[in-house]
Amino acid sequence: MEEKNGVGLSVASMVLGILSLVFGCCFYYLAFPCSLLGLILAAVSLKGKKGGKGMAIAGLVTSIIGIIPAVIGIALGGAIASELF
């Protein structure tokens, strides 16, 4: 049973996008790299015109949504650190 090429990239981008959503509120230092990798893998999978297009789109959307709280957390952390030191 052979898998189509690119399905693994799609699944990985979707998993990383979901992880970025989960880690977004508390662990922004983990959410940002997950979001970035999810975006890259989804873009590669979509550009390659291979299988798993729906999962790649889901990974792209969840990564974009997951990067927002990560960026906000980094900005707030930087603002708090600059006030304290």
ChimeraX attribute file (.defattr): number of C-alpha atoms within 10 A of each C-alpha:
attribute: neighborCount
match mode: 1-to-1
recipient: residues
	/A:1	3
	/A:2	4
	/A:3	8
	/A:4	10
	/A:5	14
	/A:6	22
	/A:7	18
	/A:8	17
	/A:9	24
	/A:10	29
	/A:11	22
	/A:12	19
	/A:13	33
	/A:14	27
	/A:15	20
	/A:16	27
	/A:17	31
	/A:18	23
	/A:19	19
	/A:20	32
	/A:21	24
	/A:22	15
	/A:23	19
	/A:24	25
	/A:25	15
	/A:26	12
	/A:27	14
	/A:28	24
	/A:29	15
	/A:30	15
	/A:31	28
	/A:32	24
	/A:33	16
	/A:34	26
	/A:35	32
	/A:36	20
	/A:37	17
	/A:38	33
	/A:39	25
	/A:40	17
	/A:41	24
	/A:42	31
	/A:43	18
	/A:44	17
	/A:45	25
	/A:46	21
	/A:47	11
	/A:48	12
	/A:49	11
	/A:50	15
	/A:51	18
	/A:52	20
	/A:53	19
	/A:54	14
	/A:55	22
	/A:56	29
	/A:57	19
	/A:58	20
	/A:59	29
	/A:60	26
	/A:61	19
	/A:62	23
	/A:63	31
	/A:64	18
	/A:65	17
	/A:66	28
	/A:67	24
	/A:68	18
	/A:69	21
	/A:70	26
	/A:71	16
	/A:72	14
	/A:73	20
	/A:74	14
	/A:75	12
	/A:76	12
	/A:77	13
	/A:78	12
	/A:79	11
	/A:80	11
	/A:81	10
	/A:82	9
	/A:83	8
	/A:84	7
	/A:85	5
